[in-house]
Amino acid sequence: MKKLLLTLITTFFFFNIYAEENKSKVSYDFRYRYEYTDDESKVSKRRRNRIRARLGSEFKPSDQLIIKFRFATAEENSTSSNQTLGHGFSLSDIGMDQFYFGYAINQSSKIVVGKQSNPFFRSNKGELIYDGDFNPEGVAFQFNKGIYFGTLGLFSYDKTSFESVSIDGFQIGFSDSFNEETYFKIALAQYNFDKIKGRPATEITWNGKVFGNQMDIDGTYLNDFNITNITAEVKTTIGTQLIPALFFLDIVDNKDAKNDEKGFQTGIKLKFNRLWEATYLYKDVEKNAVFGALVNSDFGGGGTDHKGHQMIISYSFSEKLSFDFIWFDNKKRMETDYQSAFLDFKYKL
């Protein structure tokens, strides 16, 4: 830990000097969360205090090249960098959250290599297939020309076993406007999670848990995941006061599953003024629709085979400091009552 902290301090010292000389930037964010969960399948209610902190630097050695790295509070988890407080005042871990370079091939296309933020468009940053903290490792090619855009991603998920799991994705879409107040964006994607069928969760997921996907009598995955996804959003204004609104929709269908293979989420986001914002969504994701280890880790307690409601009320104290109240009213495994509430205080630069 001492060596890691020394490395972090030294690295940021020299990168900050470089950033000042090259007009690059350093970013960081911190979140404190109080979390309350009432899961009908558990004996008692759960209350936790959690933190998340991330510190990154991005710089441009040239007009075409961007290099970024980011450290985060870490645990062995593919979908979260939260740290739960209350473990005897022990130290929290720090890990490499992102480390990649992006090279602009021309004005309309670029290639990104390394551990990067999710390159695929998701309406309202939806988490139907991937959690918001999911940072894939591999290579992505992106283009954006006129109203058209697309992404090709080749990522490695698991290299520890004889047959490694890869995630390949291709997305194509377009965006346009109906008028000055109404804009839309829609995309069609295909994601292929290879070499999962017939293997136990202990070889696949980060902690050996199943996360809701269907297993056979031998305790191995019953399906691979060849997922077709349609994602769309419409930005407009509603009401006499012309309140900015975002309507969003996500649909998935796993072609490699014979049953329980579908899922969707839909909702609306309203920005009442510069201080207040509200989001509501309804989600229904069957057990084989998506790969459970990478989806939203909060809805229904994480994984698949859940349905229900989610509400977010946001208040901005300033451009940097904000507060979120997040409420989940779900049916875990489609039948068990699951309610959870988060109180988030966030600071971002």
C-alpha positions in Angstrom: 0.0 0.0 0.0 2.9 2.4 0.8 4.5 1.7 -2.5 1.2 2.2 -4.3 0.6 5.6 -2.6 4.1 6.7 -3.3 3.6 5.8 -7.0 0.3 7.7 -7.1 1.8 10.8 -5.6 4.8 10.8 -7.8 2.8 10.1 -11.0 0.3 12.9 -10.4 3.1 15.3 -9.4 4.9 14.9 -12.8 1.6 14.6 -14.8 0.3 17.8 -13.2 3.5 19.6 -14.3 3.1 18.2 -17.7 -0.6 19.2 -17.7 0.1 22.8 -16.8 2.6 23.1 -19.7 0.3 21.4 -22.2 -3.1 22.7 -21.1 -4.3 19.3 -20.2 -6.5 18.6 -17.2 -6.8 16.7 -14.0 -10.3 15.5 -12.8 -11.6 14.0 -9.6 -14.9 13.2 -8.0 -16.1 12.0 -4.6 -19.3 10.4 -3.5 -20.6 9.6 0.0 -23.6 7.3 0.1 -26.0 6.2 2.9 -27.7 3.0 1.7 -30.8 1.4 3.2 -32.1 -1.9 1.9 -35.2 -3.9 2.8 -35.0 -7.3 1.0 -37.9 -9.7 1.8 -35.6 -12.7 1.3 -33.2 -11.5 4.0 -33.8 -11.8 7.8 -32.9 -8.2 8.6 -32.7 -4.8 6.9 -29.3 -3.5 5.8 -27.8 -0.1 6.4 -24.4 0.9 5.0 -22.2 3.9 4.6 -20.2 3.9 1.4 -17.7 6.1 -0.4 -16.3 6.3 -3.9 -13.4 8.5 -5.0 -11.8 8.8 -8.4 -8.8 10.8 -9.5 -7.7 11.1 -13.1 -5.5 13.0 -15.6 -5.9 13.5 -19.3 -3.4 15.1 -21.6 -2.7 15.6 -25.3 0.8 15.0 -26.6 -0.5 16.1 -30.0 -3.7 17.2 -31.7 -4.5 13.6 -32.6 -3.5 11.7 -29.4 -5.2 11.7 -26.0 -3.9 9.7 -23.1 -6.0 9.2 -19.9 -5.6 7.3 -16.7 -7.8 7.3 -13.6 -7.4 5.7 -10.2 -10.4 4.8 -8.0 -11.3 3.3 -4.7 -11.4 -0.3 -5.6 -12.4 -3.8 -4.7 -12.5 -7.0 -6.8 -15.6 -6.0 -8.6 -16.4 -5.5 -12.3 -19.3 -3.0 -11.7 -18.5 -0.9 -8.7 -15.7 1.1 -7.0 -17.7 1.6 -3.8 -16.0 1.1 -0.5 -18.1 0.1 2.5 -17.1 1.9 5.7 -17.0 0.1 9.1 -14.3 -2.6 8.7 -12.3 -1.8 11.8 -10.8 1.4 10.3 -8.9 -0.7 7.8 -7.3 0.9 4.7 -9.3 1.1 1.5 -7.8 -0.2 -1.7 -6.9 1.9 -4.7 -6.8 0.5 -8.3 -6.4 1.5 -11.9 -9.9 2.3 -13.1 -9.0 3.5 -16.6 -5.8 3.7 -18.6 -6.1 4.2 -22.4 -5.1 6.3 -25.3 -7.3 7.6 -28.1 -6.0 8.4 -31.6 -8.0 10.5 -34.0 -7.6 8.9 -37.4 -9.4 11.8 -39.1 -12.1 14.3 -38.2 -14.8 11.7 -38.1 -13.2 8.6 -36.6 -10.9 7.5 -33.8 -9.5 4.4 -32.2 -9.3 3.8 -28.4 -7.0 1.2 -26.8 -6.7 0.1 -23.2 -9.0 0.1 -20.1 -11.6 2.6 -21.2 -15.0 4.0 -20.5 -17.9 2.2 -22.2 -17.7 3.4 -25.8 -21.3 2.4 -26.8 -24.2 4.8 -26.8 -26.8 4.0 -24.2 -30.0 6.1 -23.9 -29.8 8.2 -20.7 -26.6 6.3 -19.9 -28.8 3.2 -19.3 -27.6 0.2 -17.3 -29.7 -2.5 -18.9 -26.7 -4.4 -20.3 -23.7 -2.7 -18.6 -23.3 -1.0 -15.2 -22.3 2.6 -15.3 -19.0 1.7 -13.6 -18.1 -0.9 -16.2 -14.8 -0.1 -17.9 -14.0 -2.7 -20.6 -10.4 -3.6 -21.6 -9.5 -3.9 -25.3 -9.9 -1.8 -28.4 -12.7 0.3 -29.8 -13.1 2.0 -33.2 -15.6 4.9 -33.3 -16.9 7.1 -36.1 -19.3 10.0 -36.1 -20.1 11.8 -39.4 -23.1 13.9 -39.9 -26.2 12.3 -38.4 -24.5 8.8 -38.4 -22.4 7.2 -35.7 -21.1 3.8 -34.9 -18.8 1.7 -32.6 -16.9 -1.5 -33.0 -15.5 -2.9 -29.8 -13.3 -6.0 -29.1 -12.8 -6.6 -25.4 -11.3 -9.3 -23.2 -13.4 -10.2 -20.1 -11.6 -13.2 -18.6 -8.0 -14.3 -19.3 -7.5 -16.6 -16.2 -8.9 -19.8 -17.7 -8.0 -22.0 -20.7 -10.9 -20.7 -22.8 -11.0 -16.9 -22.3 -14.3 -15.0 -22.5 -14.4 -12.2 -25.0 -17.0 -9.4 -25.5 -17.5 -8.2 -29.1 -19.9 -5.4 -29.9 -21.0 -3.5 -33.0 -23.4 -0.6 -32.9 -24.7 1.7 -35.6 -27.1 4.6 -35.2 -28.1 8.1 -36.2 -29.4 11.2 -34.6 -31.4 14.2 -36.0 -33.9 16.8 -35.0 -37.6 17.3 -35.8 -37.4 21.0 -35.0 -35.5 23.4 -32.8 -36.9 21.9 -29.6 -37.0 18.1 -30.4 -34.0 15.9 -31.0 -33.7 12.1 -31.2 -31.0 9.5 -31.2 -31.4 5.8 -31.9 -29.0 2.9 -32.3 -29.0 -0.8 -33.0 -26.3 -3.0 -31.5 -25.2 -6.6 -31.3 -23.1 -7.8 -28.4 -21.6 -11.3 -28.3 -20.4 -12.8 -25.0 -18.5 -15.9 -26.1 -17.5 -19.1 -24.3 -19.7 -18.8 -21.3 -22.1 -21.7 -21.9 -21.1 -24.9 -20.0 -18.8 -23.2 -17.6 -19.3 -22.7 -13.8 -19.7 -19.2 -12.4 -16.4 -19.7 -10.4 -14.6 -19.5 -13.8 -16.5 -16.5 -15.1 -17.7 -13.9 -12.6 -15.5 -11.8 -10.5 -16.7 -13.4 -7.2 -18.0 -16.7 -8.4 -21.7 -15.7 -8.0 -24.3 -16.4 -10.7 -26.2 -13.0 -10.7 -29.5 -14.4 -11.8 -28.6 -16.2 -15.0 -30.0 -19.7 -15.6 -27.7 -22.7 -14.8 -28.0 -26.4 -15.7 -28.1 -29.3 -13.2 -24.3 -29.4 -13.1 -24.1 -25.8 -12.0 -22.8 -24.4 -15.3 -24.2 -21.6 -17.5 -27.0 -22.8 -19.7 -26.6 -20.1 -22.4 -24.1 -17.9 -24.1 -25.2 -14.3 -24.7 -25.7 -13.0 -28.2 -27.7 -9.9 -27.4 -29.6 -7.6 -29.9 -30.1 -4.2 -28.4 -32.2 -1.2 -29.6 -31.6 2.0 -27.6 -33.3 5.3 -28.3 -33.9 8.7 -26.7 -35.9 11.8 -27.5 -35.1 15.3 -26.1 -37.9 17.8 -26.1 -39.8 20.3 -23.9 -43.2 19.7 -22.3 -45.9 21.8 -20.6 -46.6 25.5 -20.8 -43.3 26.3 -19.1 -41.4 24.3 -21.7 -39.7 21.9 -19.2 -36.7 20.1 -20.8 -37.6 16.4 -21.0 -35.7 13.2 -22.1 -37.7 10.1 -23.0 -35.7 6.9 -23.3 -36.1 3.3 -24.2 -33.9 0.2 -24.2 -34.8 -3.3 -25.5 -32.7 -6.5 -25.4 -33.1 -10.0 -26.8 -30.6 -12.8 -26.2 -30.6 -14.9 -29.4 -28.6 -17.7 -27.7 -31.3 -18.4 -25.1 -34.5 -20.4 -25.7 -36.5 -18.9 -22.7 -36.5 -15.9 -20.4 -34.4 -14.1 -23.1 -36.0 -10.6 -23.2 -35.7 -7.4 -21.3 -36.5 -3.7 -21.5 -36.4 -0.4 -19.6 -38.1 2.9 -20.3 -38.5 6.2 -18.6 -38.4 10.0 -18.5 -36.0 12.6 -17.2 -37.2 16.1 -16.3 -35.1 19.2 -15.6 -37.4 21.6 -13.8 -34.7 24.3 -13.4 -31.0 24.6 -12.9 -31.4 23.2 -9.3 -33.9 20.3 -9.5 -34.1 17.3 -11.7 -36.1 14.0 -11.6 -35.8 10.7 -13.4 -38.2 7.7 -13.4 -37.7 4.4 -15.1 -39.4 1.0 -15.2 -37.3 -2.1 -15.9 -38.1 -5.7 -16.6 -35.1 -8.0 -17.4 -35.6 -11.8 -17.6 -33.0 -14.2 -16.2 -31.3 -15.0 -19.6 -31.7 -11.6 -21.3 -28.3 -10.3 -20.4 -25.1 -11.4 -18.7 -25.9 -10.7 -15.0 -22.4 -10.1 -13.8 -22.1 -6.8 -15.7 -25.5 -5.2 -15.3 -26.6 -2.5 -12.8 -25.4 -3.7 -9.4 -28.1 -1.8 -7.5 -31.5 -2.6 -9.2 -33.0 -5.6 -7.4 -29.6 -6.1 -5.6 -27.8 -6.7 -8.9 -28.0 -9.2 -11.7 -31.0 -10.3 -13.8 -34.5 -11.7 -13.2 -35.8 -8.5 -11.7 -38.6 -6.0 -12.5 -39.9 -2.8 -11.0 -39.4 1.0 -10.6 -36.6 3.4 -10.0 -36.8 7.1 -9.1 -34.0 9.7 -8.8 -34.5 13.2 -7.4 -31.4 15.4 -7.9 -30.6 18.8 -6.4 -27.5 20.9 -7.4 -26.0 23.1 -4.7 -23.5 24.3 -7.3 -21.9 23.2 -10.5 -19.6 20.9 -8.4 -21.7 19.8 -5.4 -25.0 17.9 -5.8 -27.4 15.6 -3.9 -29.3 12.6 -5.2 -32.2 10.6 -3.6 -32.5 7.2 -5.3 -35.4 4.9 -4.6 -35.8 1.3 -5.9 -39.1 -0.6 -5.6 -38.4 -3.9 -7.3 -39.5 -7.5 -7.5 -36.3 -9.5 -7.0 -36.4 -12.8 -8.9 -39.7 -11.5 -10.3 -41.6 -12.2 -7.0 -39.7 -11.1 -3.9 -40.2 -7.5 -2.6 -37.1 -5.5 -2.7 -36.8 -1.8 -1.7 -33.7 0.2 -1.4 -32.9 3.9 -0.8 -29.7 5.8 -1.5 -28.7 9.3 -0.2 -25.8 10.5 -2.3 -23.6 13.6 -1.8 -21.4 14.1 -4.8 -18.5 16.5 -5.5 -17.1 16.7 -9.0 -14.4 18.7 -10.7 
